[in-house]
Amino acid sequence: MTLAQVVYLLGALTSCLCAVLLMRGYVRGKRALLLWSSLCFSGLTVANALVFIDLVLLPQVDLFRYRLTATAISLVLLLYGLIWESE
């Protein structure tokens, strides 16, 4: 396994850990911003997993648009949560 492959996996694992910890915080404290943040990081986990799949497992298949779509949806969720919580 090359260093790049390890970095792709660590990125996915890190964002997954963040999503889990944020969701755990939401369950304990019932703060809506924690929910939106955990949803964002869940989507970023999917995007990072797609990077690994795209560049390592299936290099002949182009998943660039799917990766961008997952990232965009994740960030829109966080942006919506930030705007909604500011009111």
LOVO-484223 format. One record per residue (C-alpha): residue number from 0; residue in one letter; chain; x, y, z. Coordinates in nm, 2 decimals, decimal comma. Example, Ala and Ser with C-alpha at 12.3 -4.5 7.8 and 13.67 -1.06 7.14 Angstrom:
NODE resi resn chain   east  north     up
NODE    0    A     A   1,23  -0,45   0,78
NODE    1    S     A   1,37  -0,11   0,71
END
This chain:
NODE resi resn chain   east  north     up
NODE    0    M     A   0,00   0,00   0,00
NODE    1    T     A   0,15   0,33  -0,10
NODE    2    L     A   0,15   0,65   0,11
NODE    3    A     A  -0,12   0,81  -0,10
NODE    4    Q     A  -0,35   0,52  -0,04
NODE    5    V     A  -0,29   0,54   0,33
NODE    6    V     A  -0,37   0,91   0,32
NODE    7    Y     A  -0,70   0,84   0,14
NODE    8    L     A  -0,80   0,58   0,39
NODE    9    L     A  -0,70   0,80   0,69
NODE   10    G     A  -0,91   1,09   0,55
NODE   11    A     A  -1,21   0,87   0,53
NODE   12    L     A  -1,16   0,73   0,88
NODE   13    T     A  -1,10   1,07   1,03
NODE   14    S     A  -1,42   1,22   0,88
NODE   15    C     A  -1,61   0,91   0,99
NODE   16    L     A  -1,47   0,95   1,35
NODE   17    C     A  -1,57   1,32   1,35
NODE   18    A     A  -1,92   1,22   1,23
NODE   19    V     A  -1,96   0,96   1,50
NODE   20    L     A  -1,84   1,20   1,78
NODE   21    L     A  -2,06   1,48   1,66
NODE   22    M     A  -2,36   1,25   1,65
NODE   23    R     A  -2,28   1,13   2,00
NODE   24    G     A  -2,27   1,49   2,11
NODE   25    Y     A  -2,60   1,55   1,95
NODE   26    V     A  -2,77   1,26   2,12
NODE   27    R     A  -2,64   1,38   2,46
NODE   28    G     A  -2,70   1,75   2,42
NODE   29    K     A  -2,98   1,78   2,16
NODE   30    R     A  -2,81   2,08   1,99
NODE   31    A     A  -2,93   2,11   1,63
NODE   32    L     A  -2,59   2,24   1,51
NODE   33    L     A  -2,43   1,92   1,62
NODE   34    L     A  -2,68   1,73   1,41
NODE   35    W     A  -2,61   1,93   1,09
NODE   36    S     A  -2,23   1,90   1,15
NODE   37    S     A  -2,26   1,53   1,19
NODE   38    L     A  -2,46   1,50   0,87
NODE   39    C     A  -2,20   1,71   0,69
NODE   40    F     A  -1,91   1,49   0,81
NODE   41    S     A  -2,11   1,18   0,72
NODE   42    G     A  -2,13   1,31   0,37
NODE   43    L     A  -1,76   1,40   0,37
NODE   44    T     A  -1,69   1,04   0,48
NODE   45    V     A  -1,88   0,92   0,17
NODE   46    A     A  -1,68   1,16  -0,05
NODE   47    N     A  -1,35   1,05   0,10
NODE   48    A     A  -1,45   0,69   0,05
NODE   49    L     A  -1,53   0,77  -0,31
NODE   50    V     A  -1,18   0,92  -0,35
NODE   51    F     A  -1,03   0,59  -0,23
NODE   52    I     A  -1,25   0,38  -0,46
NODE   53    D     A  -1,20   0,61  -0,75
NODE   54    L     A  -0,82   0,64  -0,73
NODE   55    V     A  -0,72   0,30  -0,58
NODE   56    L     A  -0,98   0,03  -0,63
NODE   57    L     A  -1,13   0,14  -0,96
NODE   58    P     A  -0,88   0,37  -1,14
NODE   59    Q     A  -1,04   0,30  -1,48
NODE   60    V     A  -1,38   0,44  -1,36
NODE   61    D     A  -1,42   0,82  -1,32
NODE   62    L     A  -1,61   0,90  -1,00
NODE   63    F     A  -1,51   1,27  -1,00
NODE   64    R     A  -1,86   1,40  -1,04
NODE   65    Y     A  -2,00   1,17  -0,77
NODE   66    R     A  -1,72   1,29  -0,53
NODE   67    L     A  -1,80   1,65  -0,60
NODE   68    T     A  -2,17   1,59  -0,56
NODE   69    A     A  -2,13   1,42  -0,22
NODE   70    T     A  -1,90   1,70  -0,10
NODE   71    A     A  -2,14   1,97  -0,23
NODE   72    I     A  -2,44   1,81  -0,06
NODE   73    S     A  -2,25   1,78   0,27
NODE   74    L     A  -2,14   2,14   0,27
NODE   75    V     A  -2,49   2,26   0,18
NODE   76    L     A  -2,63   2,07   0,48
NODE   77    L     A  -2,37   2,24   0,70
NODE   78    L     A  -2,45   2,58   0,55
NODE   79    Y     A  -2,82   2,53   0,60
NODE   80    G     A  -2,77   2,43   0,96
NODE   81    L     A  -2,55   2,73   1,02
NODE   82    I     A  -2,81   2,97   0,87
NODE   83    W     A  -3,10   2,80   1,04
NODE   84    E     A  -2,93   2,80   1,38
NODE   85    S     A  -2,84   3,17   1,36
NODE   86    E     A  -3,21   3,28   1,38
END
